[in-house]
Amino acid sequence: MKRSPFQIFLRLGRVSNLPTVWTNVAAGMALVGAPALPAILFVLLGLAASLLYVGGMYLNDAFDARWDAVHRPERPIPAGDVRAATVFVAGFAMLAAGVLLVAVATSGAVGPLIAALALAAFIVLYDVSHKGNPLAPVIMALCRVMVYVLAALALTPAPLPGVFYLGAGALLLYLVFLSTLARKETLHPRLPKMIGSLVAGISLLDAAILLLTGHGLACLVAAGAFLATRLAQRHVPGS
């Protein structure tokens, strides 16, 4: 059955995982001691991070098209749903839009703009090199850590407080483990489901950070984001 353009967008962008991106933004803000999360800035940065995430997922599939043709033929490009060239253009356009939105949301502040550019660079580096690169799990983890950095620098200039590095370090270790496991997802039929649970678990880590930094309500919302991600993954695969 041929997929609709909307279904192709959802699948290419792994949009079921987006709640974990939003909780990353919230946790990054909380780690710099924000007494309350500024709603408008949170929404704008959440949208920017979403564009960067989805754009990165597009580029991941575009760069992996030949490998997927052999190992993951059900993905949109090898399945013939969309051309790789189209996905490349859309992916880079979303990265650019995400960086531009960060600049607008923060009135051109240098710190968050540099963080957004660094995040885009890590995304492209990962997408280009992750097959066969032993450092790929670290690069993937740094992509998520840079969301923390972006959110933090949008609220306060560097240097960031020590507690920020503790939270970022916990996220880094979690994502290195997750990304290392994800590299083996084709080796066992149960691994994709396990990986989906671990991706959703990013929001639980963020929830713990929000709780420890005194954001009880945001903690509950982040826990709900875990459930929302798991539910969405039933309809749109997260890997």
RONU-383119 format. One line per field, with one value per residue (C-alpha): residue number from 0; residue in three letters; z, x, y. Coordinates in steps of 0.02 Angstrom, whole numbers, plus 50000, padded with zeros to 5 digits. Each point is the difference from the previous one (the first is absolute). Layout:
num = (NUM; ...)
residu = (ala; ...)
pz = (Z; ...)
px = (X; ...)
py = (Y; ...)
***
This chain:
num = (0; 1; 2; 3; 4; 5; 6; 7; 8; 9; 10; 11; 12; 13; 14; 15; 16; 17; 18; 19; 20; 21; 22; 23; 24; 25; 26; 27; 28; 29; 30; 31; 32; 33; 34; 35; 36; 37; 38; 39; 40; 41; 42; 43; 44; 45; 46; 47; 48; 49; 50; 51; 52; 53; 54; 55; 56; 57; 58; 59; 60; 61; 62; 63; 64; 65; 66; 67; 68; 69; 70; 71; 72; 73; 74; 75; 76; 77; 78; 79; 80; 81; 82; 83; 84; 85; 86; 87; 88; 89; 90; 91; 92; 93; 94; 95; 96; 97; 98; 99; 100; 101; 102; 103; 104; 105; 106; 107; 108; 109; 110; 111; 112; 113; 114; 115; 116; 117; 118; 119; 120; 121; 122; 123; 124; 125; 126; 127; 128; 129; 130; 131; 132; 133; 134; 135; 136; 137; 138; 139; 140; 141; 142; 143; 144; 145; 146; 147; 148; 149; 150; 151; 152; 153; 154; 155; 156; 157; 158; 159; 160; 161; 162; 163; 164; 165; 166; 167; 168; 169; 170; 171; 172; 173; 174; 175; 176; 177; 178; 179; 180; 181; 182; 183; 184; 185; 186; 187; 188; 189; 190; 191; 192; 193; 194; 195; 196; 197; 198; 199; 200; 201; 202; 203; 204; 205; 206; 207; 208; 209; 210; 211; 212; 213; 214; 215; 216; 217; 218; 219; 220; 221; 222; 223; 224; 225; 226; 227; 228; 229; 230; 231; 232; 233; 234; 235; 236; 237; 238)
residu = (met; lys; arg; ser; pro; phe; gln; ile; phe; leu; arg; leu; gly; arg; val; ser; asn; leu; pro; thr; val; trp; thr; asn; val; ala; ala; gly; met; ala; leu; val; gly; ala; pro; ala; leu; pro; ala; ile; leu; phe; val; leu; leu; gly; leu; ala; ala; ser; leu; leu; tyr; val; gly; gly; met; tyr; leu; asn; asp; ala; phe; asp; ala; arg; trp; asp; ala; val; his; arg; pro; glu; arg; pro; ile; pro; ala; gly; asp; val; arg; ala; ala; thr; val; phe; val; ala; gly; phe; ala; met; leu; ala; ala; gly; val; leu; leu; val; ala; val; ala; thr; ser; gly; ala; val; gly; pro; leu; ile; ala; ala; leu; ala; leu; ala; ala; phe; ile; val; leu; tyr; asp; val; ser; his; lys; gly; asn; pro; leu; ala; pro; val; ile; met; ala; leu; cys; arg; val; met; val; tyr; val; leu; ala; ala; leu; ala; leu; thr; pro; ala; pro; leu; pro; gly; val; phe; tyr; leu; gly; ala; gly; ala; leu; leu; leu; tyr; leu; val; phe; leu; ser; thr; leu; ala; arg; lys; glu; thr; leu; his; pro; arg; leu; pro; lys; met; ile; gly; ser; leu; val; ala; gly; ile; ser; leu; leu; asp; ala; ala; ile; leu; leu; leu; thr; gly; his; gly; leu; ala; cys; leu; val; ala; ala; gly; ala; phe; leu; ala; thr; arg; leu; ala; gln; arg; his; val; pro; gly; ser)
pz = (50000; 49949; 50144; 49998; 50005; 50182; 50045; 49914; 50100; 50163; 49961; 49934; 50146; 50137; 50069; 50134; 50094; 50001; 50180; 50057; 49910; 50088; 50171; 49958; 49976; 50166; 50094; 49923; 50062; 50172; 50022; 49998; 50146; 49911; 50135; 49865; 49820; 49887; 49895; 49838; 49995; 50039; 49857; 49876; 50051; 50002; 49821; 49948; 50080; 49916; 49829; 50034; 50058; 49855; 49876; 50072; 49983; 49818; 49965; 50093; 49879; 49849; 50041; 50046; 49844; 49929; 50166; 50033; 49828; 50065; 50186; 50021; 49833; 50084; 50028; 49886; 49882; 49957; 49997; 49859; 50095; 49978; 49910; 50099; 49920; 50064; 50175; 49995; 49953; 50132; 50134; 49975; 49985; 50170; 50080; 49932; 50058; 50174; 50016; 49934; 50124; 50143; 49943; 49994; 50167; 50090; 49908; 49919; 50162; 49960; 50125; 49947; 49815; 50015; 50094; 49861; 49866; 50099; 50018; 49812; 49969; 50117; 49915; 49827; 50063; 50075; 49846; 49883; 50101; 50122; 49901; 50053; 50110; 50176; 50068; 49927; 50167; 50078; 49855; 50014; 50188; 49972; 49887; 50147; 50121; 49884; 50020; 50187; 49961; 49879; 50125; 50141; 49902; 49946; 50182; 50067; 49927; 50028; 50112; 50046; 50181; 50057; 50018; 49813; 49962; 50116; 49907; 49830; 50051; 50049; 49833; 49908; 50083; 49970; 49816; 49971; 50068; 49898; 49839; 50022; 50019; 49853; 49885; 50026; 49971; 49844; 50093; 50105; 49969; 50178; 49995; 49906; 50134; 50139; 49916; 49983; 50187; 50036; 49885; 50092; 50161; 49959; 50063; 50165; 50024; 49963; 50123; 50136; 49964; 50005; 50166; 50077; 49944; 50078; 49848; 50062; 49872; 49855; 50069; 49986; 49822; 49953; 50071; 49892; 49852; 50028; 49986; 49850; 49911; 50032; 49937; 49844; 49964; 49975; 49845; 49944; 50033; 50104; 49915)
px = (50000; 50071; 50023; 49925; 50118; 49950; 50040; 50168; 50037; 49957; 50107; 50151; 50000; 49975; 49876; 49941; 50159; 49972; 49932; 50175; 50072; 49879; 50043; 50185; 49964; 49909; 50138; 50135; 49909; 49973; 50184; 50051; 49886; 49850; 49865; 49868; 50013; 49963; 49854; 50027; 50186; 49969; 49877; 50116; 50153; 49896; 49946; 50179; 50067; 49861; 50050; 50180; 49950; 49883; 50124; 50134; 49889; 49966; 50186; 50031; 49886; 50070; 50180; 49954; 49895; 50116; 50022; 49813; 49966; 50081; 49963; 49844; 49906; 49838; 50065; 49929; 50148; 50039; 49812; 49984; 49888; 50116; 50162; 50161; 50035; 49834; 50039; 50173; 49926; 49863; 50121; 50125; 49857; 49933; 50172; 50016; 49824; 50038; 50158; 49909; 49859; 50125; 50074; 49826; 49945; 50155; 50014; 50162; 50093; 50169; 50001; 49841; 50036; 50171; 49918; 49871; 50134; 50103; 49846; 49968; 50183; 49995; 49841; 50078; 50162; 49902; 49892; 50150; 50116; 49904; 50010; 50161; 50055; 50043; 49973; 49825; 49912; 50095; 49955; 49818; 50003; 50078; 49854; 49882; 50119; 50007; 49812; 50033; 50137; 49889; 49858; 50118; 50089; 49833; 49971; 50172; 50173; 50147; 50077; 49861; 49979; 50077; 49833; 49973; 50151; 49938; 49834; 50083; 50121; 49857; 49915; 50164; 50026; 49820; 50007; 50167; 49925; 49842; 50090; 50120; 49853; 49908; 50145; 49953; 49812; 50000; 50081; 49850; 49813; 49969; 50131; 49897; 49864; 50129; 50086; 49833; 49973; 50173; 49973; 49839; 50098; 50095; 49846; 50009; 50179; 49943; 49857; 50123; 50103; 49845; 49949; 50172; 50005; 49832; 49885; 49870; 49865; 50122; 50062; 49824; 49984; 50167; 49942; 49846; 50114; 50074; 49827; 49958; 50158; 49965; 49822; 50056; 50131; 49859; 49952; 50165; 50158; 50128; 50152)
py = (50000; 50169; 50121; 50174; 50151; 50028; 49820; 50017; 50158; 49914; 49848; 50093; 50121; 49869; 50126; 49879; 50045; 50188; 50007; 49949; 50151; 50117; 49929; 50024; 50185; 50009; 49908; 50110; 50155; 49926; 49956; 50183; 50040; 50074; 50020; 49978; 49945; 50150; 49939; 50097; 49967; 49817; 49983; 50087; 49900; 49840; 50035; 50041; 49841; 49902; 50069; 49953; 49826; 49963; 50074; 49887; 49848; 50045; 50013; 49837; 49908; 50093; 49958; 49820; 49966; 49867; 49912; 50005; 49925; 49841; 50002; 50109; 49993; 50054; 50177; 50134; 50026; 49817; 49965; 50127; 50120; 50149; 50043; 50017; 50170; 50067; 49938; 50082; 50169; 49989; 49944; 50140; 50127; 49947; 50014; 50177; 50045; 49933; 50105; 50154; 49977; 49991; 50166; 50078; 49927; 50064; 50167; 49947; 49962; 49925; 49856; 49909; 50034; 49917; 49855; 49980; 50002; 49874; 49889; 50007; 49958; 49850; 49940; 50006; 49921; 49856; 49974; 50000; 49890; 49890; 49838; 49918; 50145; 49939; 50176; 50012; 49966; 50145; 50116; 49950; 50033; 50170; 50047; 49980; 50084; 50150; 50018; 50021; 50127; 50095; 50013; 50049; 50136; 50072; 50043; 50041; 50035; 49886; 49940; 49881; 49938; 49838; 49913; 50024; 49892; 49864; 49992; 50011; 49862; 49886; 50031; 49969; 49831; 49947; 50047; 49915; 49839; 50022; 50041; 49854; 49882; 50078; 49957; 49817; 50020; 49888; 49855; 49948; 50025; 50062; 50137; 50132; 49994; 50008; 50147; 50088; 49983; 50069; 50148; 50039; 49981; 50159; 50092; 49905; 50057; 50178; 49976; 49952; 50155; 50109; 49924; 50024; 50181; 50040; 49994; 49877; 50039; 49995; 49833; 49929; 50067; 49921; 49834; 50018; 50032; 49827; 49923; 50109; 49944; 49816; 50021; 50094; 49866; 49875; 50098; 50075; 49897; 50092; 49925)
***
